[in-house]
Amino acid sequence: METYLDYAATTPVRPEVVELVTRVLRENWGNASSPHATGRRARATVELARGQVARLVGCDPETICFTSGGTEANNLAVLGVACAAGRGHVVCSAIEHHSVLDACRALERKGFAVSWVQPDPEGVVAPEAFAACLRSDTVLACLMLVNNEVGSLQPVAEVSQLCHERGVVVHVDAVAAAGRTEIAVDALGADLLSVSAHKIYGPPGAGALFVRSGMELAPLFHGGGQERRRRPGTEDVAGVAGFGLAADLARQELTGWIDHLETLQRACWVAVMDLGVGARAMGPTNPQQHVPGMLSFTFPDWDGDALRTALDLRGIRVGAGAACSSGSTEPSHVLMAMGCSPEEAQTVVRLSFGCATELADVRRLVDALNEAVSLQREAMGC
C-alpha cells in the first residue's frame, strides 16, 4: 500500500478537475485570441477561470495574469519589476523558493544590489529585520507567505506596511500557502502574488500572478498581446480551466481542509516525538505561526538518506525539502538559514498531508519509521 505524504511537492489532480480538463481538450480547443465563435468559447472559459482564481486570492479578475506555474509567476514578478525600474536595490528573505532566490541572484549579476534577510531559528522573518534592509533606492521586497519546507507563516502584512511607507513594491510567493490558509491580497498588502494549480489539486503547468492595478511590469517574453501584454503566447485553455475549478473548490472547502490538516499534524507530531529516536521538529512552536499539514523533522543521530529510502521501500512517500532541489547534494538553504549545521540539515524528513490523508496513514508512517530506525540501530551495533 502506498502512503503519500508529500503534498507540499505536488497534489493529485481531483477527479472533477481531470474530467473538466479532458472535456475542454475534447470540445473547447479553440484559440482564445481568435475572434470567431470557437475562439470566443475558449475566451469565455479562460475568463471564467480568471474569476475563480481571483476569488481564491481576493482580487479583481482583471489583475490576474495566467502563467505556466509558480516558478514563472515568481520570475515575472521579480524580473518584471526590476527590469521596469532599470536599476536599484532588492530585499529578499533568505528562505524563499529557489525561483525567487535565483531570480534575485540573476539581478545581482545585472548590477542590482540585493539584501538577504535571515529568519529566526524557527524560520520566521522579523518585520524589523526586513525594515532594517530597506534603502532609499529599494524597488522590490520579496517575502513568501508560507515557507514550503517548514510551514512557517511570515508576517507579510506587517512587512508590506513598512515597505509601502517607503514606496517599495512587495511580492508575495503564496504557492505553498494556497489550500492551507486564507489568502487576501489587500489584507496582506501584496502588490504581486503568485499561486500555482498543482498545489491545490489542479493540473501541473498552470499558475497565476496577481498584479495590482497600475503596476509597471516588464514581460519576460515577447511576441503577442495575451494576458494584457504581460505574458504573450496562446493560452492553455484546458489547464487554465482546471486551475479555475481547483481554485474554486479550494476556496469553498478551505475551512474543512484546515481542520483536517490540523488534526493530522497534531497526531503526527506526538507520535514521532514519542518514538524517542532524537527527532527534532523544525519550524514555529506557536501554532499561529505555522500552517497546518506540513511538518519537518531532523534526525541528527541517523542517516537521513537511509531513513528516507527505507520509508520509500515501505511505501511511505515523504520529502526531503523543496521538490525543486531534488537530487541536489547541498543541504537545505532554509534549514541552514535557520541555524542548522550542514550535517543536521541533510537528515531532514518533510511530511506534508492532504485532503485524502487519514490518521491510518500517520500510523503507517510511524510504524515504518520505527522499523527503519531499529534496523539502523542493528547495523550500527547499538
C-alpha positions in Angstrom: 0.0 0.0 0.0 1.3 3.4 -0.9 1.1 6.2 1.6 1.7 9.6 0.0 2.9 12.3 2.5 4.5 14.8 0.1 1.6 17.1 -0.8 3.8 20.1 -0.4 5.7 18.9 -3.5 2.5 18.3 -5.6 -1.1 17.1 -5.1 -3.1 14.6 -7.1 -5.4 16.2 -9.6 -9.0 16.0 -8.4 -11.3 13.7 -10.5 -13.7 16.6 -11.3 -10.7 18.6 -12.5 -9.5 15.8 -14.7 -13.0 15.5 -16.1 -13.2 19.2 -16.9 -9.7 19.4 -18.5 -10.5 16.4 -20.6 -13.8 17.9 -21.7 -12.2 21.2 -22.6 -9.4 19.5 -24.6 -12.0 17.5 -26.5 -14.8 20.1 -27.0 -13.3 23.6 -26.4 -9.9 23.5 -28.1 -10.1 26.9 -29.7 -7.6 29.7 -29.6 -8.9 32.2 -27.0 -7.5 35.1 -29.1 -9.5 34.2 -32.2 -12.5 36.4 -32.9 -14.8 33.7 -34.2 -17.3 31.6 -32.2 -14.8 28.8 -31.5 -12.3 31.4 -30.1 -15.0 33.2 -28.2 -16.0 30.0 -26.4 -12.4 29.4 -25.4 -12.1 33.0 -24.3 -15.2 32.6 -22.1 -13.6 29.5 -20.5 -10.4 31.4 -19.7 -12.3 34.4 -18.2 -14.4 32.1 -16.1 -11.2 30.6 -14.7 -9.7 34.0 -14.2 -12.6 35.0 -12.0 -12.3 31.7 -10.0 -8.6 32.2 -9.3 -9.2 35.9 -8.4 -11.8 34.9 -5.8 -9.2 32.5 -4.2 -6.9 35.4 -3.5 -9.4 38.1 -3.1 -8.8 40.3 -6.1 -10.3 41.7 -9.2 -10.2 39.2 -12.2 -8.5 41.9 -14.3 -5.5 41.8 -12.1 -4.8 38.0 -12.7 -2.2 37.0 -15.2 -2.0 33.3 -16.1 1.4 31.7 -16.3 2.9 28.2 -16.7 3.2 27.8 -12.9 4.6 29.3 -9.7 8.1 29.5 -11.0 7.2 31.6 -14.0 4.9 33.8 -11.8 7.7 34.4 -9.4 10.2 35.2 -12.1 7.8 37.5 -13.9 7.2 39.4 -10.6 10.9 39.7 -9.6 12.4 40.3 -13.0 9.4 42.3 -14.3 9.6 44.9 -11.6 13.3 45.2 -11.7 13.5 45.5 -15.5 10.8 48.1 -15.4 12.8 50.0 -12.8 16.1 49.6 -14.6 18.3 49.8 -11.5 18.1 49.8 -7.8 18.1 47.6 -4.7 16.1 44.5 -3.8 15.3 43.0 -0.4 14.6 39.3 -0.3 14.2 36.8 2.6 16.9 34.1 2.7 14.2 31.3 2.9 12.4 32.0 -0.4 11.7 29.4 -3.0 14.6 28.9 -5.5 12.6 30.6 -8.2 12.7 33.8 -6.2 16.2 33.4 -4.9 17.7 32.6 -8.3 15.8 35.4 -9.9 17.3 37.8 -7.4 20.8 36.4 -7.9 20.3 37.0 -11.7 19.5 40.6 -10.8 22.8 40.8 -8.8 24.7 39.7 -11.9 22.9 42.6 -13.8 24.1 45.2 -11.3 21.3 45.3 -8.9 22.1 45.3 -5.1 20.3 42.6 -3.2 20.0 42.3 0.6 19.2 38.9 2.1 17.1 38.9 5.3 17.8 36.0 7.7 15.0 34.2 9.6 15.0 33.4 13.3 15.7 29.8 14.4 12.0 28.9 13.8 12.0 30.0 10.2 10.2 33.3 10.7 11.5 36.6 9.3 11.0 39.5 11.7 9.5 42.7 10.3 12.1 44.8 11.9 14.9 42.8 10.3 13.3 43.4 6.9 12.8 47.1 7.6 16.5 47.4 8.5 17.5 46.4 5.0 15.3 48.9 3.2 17.1 51.7 1.4 16.2 54.9 -0.5 16.7 53.0 -3.8 14.9 49.8 -2.9 12.5 49.0 -5.7 11.2 45.5 -4.6 10.8 43.4 -1.5 10.2 39.6 -1.6 8.7 37.7 1.2 6.8 34.4 0.9 3.6 33.9 2.8 4.3 30.3 3.9 7.7 28.6 3.8 7.5 25.5 1.7 9.9 23.4 3.8 9.0 24.1 7.4 5.5 25.6 7.1 6.3 28.9 8.8 3.8 31.7 8.3 5.6 35.0 7.5 4.5 38.4 8.8 3.7 39.7 5.3 1.1 42.3 6.3 3.5 44.0 8.7 6.4 43.9 6.2 4.1 45.2 3.5 3.2 48.2 5.6 6.8 49.1 6.3 7.7 48.7 2.6 4.8 50.8 1.4 5.7 53.6 3.8 8.9 53.9 1.7 7.2 53.3 -1.7 8.6 49.8 -2.1 6.8 47.2 -4.2 6.0 43.9 -2.4 6.0 40.5 -4.0 4.5 37.6 -2.1 5.0 33.9 -3.1 1.8 32.3 -1.9 2.3 29.0 -3.7 2.8 27.0 -0.5 0.0 28.9 1.3 -2.9 28.1 -1.1 -5.2 25.5 0.4 -3.6 25.8 3.9 -4.5 29.3 4.9 -6.7 32.1 3.7 -5.2 34.5 1.1 -6.4 38.1 0.6 -4.1 40.4 -1.3 -5.4 43.6 0.2 -5.1 42.3 3.8 -1.6 41.1 3.0 -0.7 44.4 1.3 0.7 42.4 -1.7 1.4 44.3 -4.9 2.2 41.0 -6.7 1.3 37.5 -5.5 2.0 34.1 -7.0 -0.1 30.9 -6.9 0.1 27.5 -8.7 -2.5 25.0 -9.7 -0.7 21.8 -8.8 -0.5 22.6 -5.1 -4.3 22.7 -4.8 -5.3 19.5 -6.7 -5.2 21.2 -10.1 -3.2 20.4 -13.2 0.6 21.0 -13.3 1.7 23.6 -15.8 -0.8 26.3 -14.7 -0.1 29.2 -12.4 -1.1 32.9 -11.9 0.4 36.2 -10.8 -1.8 38.8 -9.2 -0.6 42.3 -10.4 -2.0 45.2 -8.6 -3.6 47.8 -10.9 -1.2 50.5 -12.1 1.9 48.3 -11.5 4.7 48.7 -14.1 5.8 45.2 -15.1 8.2 44.3 -17.9 7.3 41.0 -19.6 9.7 38.0 -19.6 8.7 37.1 -23.2 7.8 38.9 -26.4 5.6 38.1 -29.3 2.0 38.7 -28.5 -0.6 40.7 -26.6 -2.1 37.9 -24.5 -2.6 38.4 -20.8 -2.6 42.2 -21.1 0.8 42.0 -22.8 2.4 40.6 -19.6 2.6 37.0 -20.8 2.4 36.5 -24.6 1.5 33.2 -26.1 -1.6 31.1 -26.8 -3.4 30.4 -23.6 -3.6 26.8 -22.3 -7.4 26.8 -22.1 -7.7 23.4 -20.6 -5.0 23.9 -18.0 -6.4 27.3 -17.1 -9.9 25.8 -16.8 -8.7 23.1 -14.5 -6.8 25.6 -12.4 -10.0 27.7 -12.1 -12.1 24.8 -10.9 -9.4 23.7 -8.4 -9.2 27.2 -7.1 -13.0 27.4 -6.7 -13.1 24.1 -4.8 -10.1 25.0 -2.6 -11.8 28.3 -1.6 -15.1 26.6 -0.8 -13.5 23.8 1.2 -10.7 25.6 2.9 -12.2 25.6 6.4 -12.7 21.8 6.3 -9.2 21.3 4.9 -7.6 23.3 7.7 -9.4 21.4 10.4 -8.5 18.1 8.9 -4.8 19.0 8.4 -4.5 20.4 12.0 -5.8 17.0 13.3 -3.3 15.1 11.3 -0.4 17.4 12.2 -1.1 17.1 16.0 -1.3 13.3 15.8 1.9 13.1 13.7 3.9 15.4 15.9 3.1 13.5 19.1 3.7 10.1 17.5 7.1 10.9 16.0 8.3 12.6 19.2 7.1 9.6 21.3 9.4 7.3 19.2 12.4 8.6 21.2 14.7 8.5 18.2 16.1 12.0 18.7 13.8 13.7 16.2 13.7 17.5 16.3 10.7 19.3 14.8 11.7 22.3 12.7 9.6 25.5 12.3 7.5 27.6 14.7 6.4 26.2 18.0 3.5 28.7 18.0 0.6 27.2 16.0 -0.4 30.7 14.9 2.8 31.0 13.0 2.6 27.5 11.4 0.3 26.4 8.6 -1.4 23.1 9.2 -0.4 19.8 7.5 3.3 20.5 7.0 6.0 19.1 9.3 9.7 18.8 9.0 11.8 16.7 11.4 15.6 16.4 11.6 17.1 13.1 12.9 20.6 14.2 13.9 21.7 10.8 15.0 20.6 9.0 11.9 21.4 8.7 8.2 18.8 10.9 6.6 19.1 9.4 3.1 18.9 5.9 4.5 15.8 6.8 6.6 14.0 8.3 3.6 15.0 5.4 1.4 13.8 2.9 4.0 10.4 4.7 4.2 10.1 4.7 0.4 10.8 1.0 0.2 8.0 0.5 2.7 5.6 2.5 0.6 5.8 5.8 2.6 6.4 8.8 0.2 8.0 11.7 2.1 10.0 14.7 1.1 13.5 15.9 1.9 12.9 19.6 1.5 11.8 21.5 -1.6 10.9 19.3 -4.6 12.7 21.8 -6.9 16.0 20.8 -5.1 15.5 17.1 -5.7 18.8 15.4 -6.5 20.9 18.2 -5.0 23.7 17.2 -2.7 23.5 20.6 -1.0 21.8 20.9 2.4 18.5 22.8 2.6 19.1 26.6 2.3 16.1 27.1 4.6 17.4 24.9 7.4 20.9 26.4 7.1 19.4 29.9 7.3 17.6 28.8 10.5 20.9 27.8 12.1 21.1 24.1 11.4 24.5 22.6 10.7 25.0 21.1 7.2 25.1 17.6 8.7 21.8 18.1 10.5 20.1 19.7 7.6 20.9 16.7 5.5 18.8 14.5 7.8 15.5 16.3 7.3 12.3 14.4 6.6 9.4 16.7 5.4 5.9 15.4 5.9 3.0 17.1 4.3 -0.6 16.0 4.4 -3.5 16.5 2.1 -7.3 16.1 1.9 -7.0 12.4 1.3 -4.6 11.7 4.2 -6.0 9.7 7.1 -4.9 9.0 10.6 -4.1 5.5 9.5 -1.5 7.0 7.1 0.2 8.6 10.1 0.2 5.3 11.9 1.8 3.6 8.9 4.4 6.3 8.8 5.3 5.9 12.4 5.5 2.1 12.2 7.7 2.3 9.2 9.9 4.9 10.8 10.3 2.9 13.9 11.2 -0.2 11.9 13.7 1.7 9.8 15.4 3.2 12.9 15.6 -0.2 14.5 17.3 -1.6 11.5 19.8 1.3 11.5 20.5 0.6 15.2 21.2 -3.0 14.5 23.5 -2.1 11.6 25.4 0.4 13.9 25.6 -2.2 16.6 23.5 -0.2 19.0 
